[in-house]
Amino acid sequence: MPVTMDNAKGLTLLSINLVVLVLVVWQPLSRRHDDSDQGTDRLVKLPPFRKPSTRRLLAFLAVGLAVSTGIIGMRDFQVLRVYQVFVSDVIGAIDRDPAAATAYAEHITPLVPAAVVGYLITMAVVLPATPGRRLVILLHAPLFVAVSVASDSLIGLAGTAAGVPAGLVPIAGIYLEYTLGFMMVFRLSFTTYALPRVTSQPNLRRGDWRDTLTLLFCLVGATGIIGTLALVMIEAVGDHPVTVFVIIVSLRIAISDFVYILLGLVKWTGGRRPQPGPERPALDVIIPAYNEAVGIERLLRSIDRAAAAYGGPVRVILCDDGSTDETSALAEATMHAYGHATGEVIQGAHGGKAKALNLALQRCTADYVYRLDADCAIDSDAFAYSIPHFLADPRVGVVGALTVPKEPYGTWIDRMRAIEQIFNFGFSQVMLSQVDAVPCILGSFTAFRREAGLALGGFVSGMFGEDAEFTCALGRLGWRAALDPRIVSYEDVPPTVKDLRVQRFRWGMGGLMNFGRFTPFGNGAPGPRFWYQLPKSAGTRLFSPAHFFIMILALQYAAIVPGAQHNILKFFGFLLISFLPGLVPRLIILVYYRRLDVLPWAPLWLVFAMLKRVFLLEAILACGVRPVRPPLAVRGRYPTWSAFWRPAAARARSTTLP
């Protein structure tokens, strides 16, 4: 594309347009507008949320199917072809080469914009919101289409100028659309749902530039390697738009996994993990318990065994949060039989897990505190391998473990959870800890410095996901998080799909709350934990429902516009293949940890992954929805809409009346 005065002017205007649109998307992400949380910084007080609802889920799926059918068109790919025409017209107006613009636009399959628009329309219909809120949700759709058209046009112009084949340029467009899609679902969530207030914890992090540079280099390297692999695959199977899209989507997960591999190389060159030494400082173990008679003895006995292997003083403080079973009696009897640890049971008033933890934390005197859940157990070397992390690095404020299901495994959910946990806490989170990017240390085993916990003010009450909140809040105060797979804890796994639904509902709600509380947009992003892993994890979860539309749209495209490179049979083949980049690394890690008995159950991973998405969607649909209200500054002066619109004289008279 020869650069002329008109071309440069058009390109500048297009760039300014995209910047303005992105700023419109970005602006609400700081959450300065939201006053849903009526609590304090250490107490979350939100309007009641709804329970998971099968009826609401089915309504979402039914409406979503109808919306996607309307988007795709019954006879022709009309709506998506209009998008291609938009992009072609914008590029043609700038580079004055309609043929090149049309050739590029024909290689675009705007499934991401179509999926996001379908998601927004469906949410506007299904969510129990006011008419004003439904309208605001719908207004996100044209905004995202405008952002996508501008970004696709810029990438097309850049590709044309660089002489890149038209069939390869959309690869960059899909990645950019995914990023913009994440931003749009962040905007939707922060403007729609009632979320905890943004944390007031100060940002005391210093010296993060090494972590940031290391992770950036790994991201660039992983993207380059996986991007090259994508090009090879596209050249082998053809550059049909939907084929390209499915390949890119499937390899998107591979980029994250390859980042972990590169971080592993960094870890390997950095030396050995801290080893146990002669120091044996005193430890306190705090446990919140409510009706945990079934498993409390097992946990307390495992602590005594760990105390024996550790060799230093270990004191257990169990807070019974108003149990109605024999939790207290069993705990006291087990502690009375201790041979190495000591312990006591204190009584709470059934105020919730966080309040029970804070009551126990107030009794602690040791420099190092271990928070354990009552339905878990720990390995005998848990204390011995965790303390060296604190002693070796004064910046480490919290240490986590490899958490796995209790054995023997009895259900298929046990096996799927083993695949999930061993990969997460035996590999990915361990590698992320190299750059202090671990977003959550699980409550099944959380070791922390008492001074850090007290400076933080303890655990937040009234919030799902208090584990992630505690980890992120400590991070803002400057403390690093470490995770060591030599430390092993064992947890109960939901025995049925019904119980799994309850667990994932809580986790989904907690993840959304935690991201709203620690949003890096406008509140500071101290280190990779906040600018990379937290948005990536939240974006993947929040964007997950949009994948429903992507699959439906791609399937309908295969049925309406079949060809040699893309038809219904090939679509299902690619769909199954798309799960392999996420499954294969997990199976490799299982082999590394010698869990070979789990491998035959691997085909059920597809079912487990789909169930997780369904339960996450239920959590999103159950969040409290905020009404449309004036900005906080306006409401501070005019408490109601009517007061805002009344004349000033009338307002003055009303304030003088008795």
Secondary structure, 3 states (H helix, E strand, C coil): CCCCHHHHHHHHHHHHHHHHHHHHHHHHHHCCCCCCCCCECCECCCCCCCCCCHHHHHHHHHHHHHHHHHHHCCCCCHHHHHHHHHHHHHHHHHHCCHHHHHHHHHCCCCHHHHHHHHHHHHHHHHCCCCHHHHHHHHHHHHHHHHHHHHHHHHHHHHHHHHCCCCCCHHHHHHHHHHHHHHHHHHHHHHHHECCCCCCCCCCCCCCCHHHHHHHHHHHHHHHHHHHHHHHHHHHHHCCCHHHHHHHHHHHHHHHHHHHHHHHHHHHHHCCCCCCCCCCCCCEEEEEEECCCCCCHHHHHHHHHHHHHHHCCCEEEEEEECCCCCCHHHHHHHHHHCCCCCEEEEEECCCCCHHHHHHHHHHCCCCCEEEECCCCEEECCCHHHHHHHHHHHCCCEEEEEEEEEECCCCCCHHHHHHHHHHHHHHHHHHHHHHHHCCCCCCCCCCEEEEHHHHHHHCCCCECCCCHHHHHHHHHHHCCCEEEEEEEEEEEECCCCCHHHHHHHHHHHHHHHHHHHHHCCCCCCCCCCHHHHHHHHHHHHHHHHHHHHHHHHHHHHHHHHHCCCCCCCHHHHHHHHHHHCHHHHHHHHHHHHHCCCHHHHHHHHHHHHHHHHHHHHHHHHHHHCCECCCCCCHHHHHHCCCHHHHHCCHHHHHHHHHCC
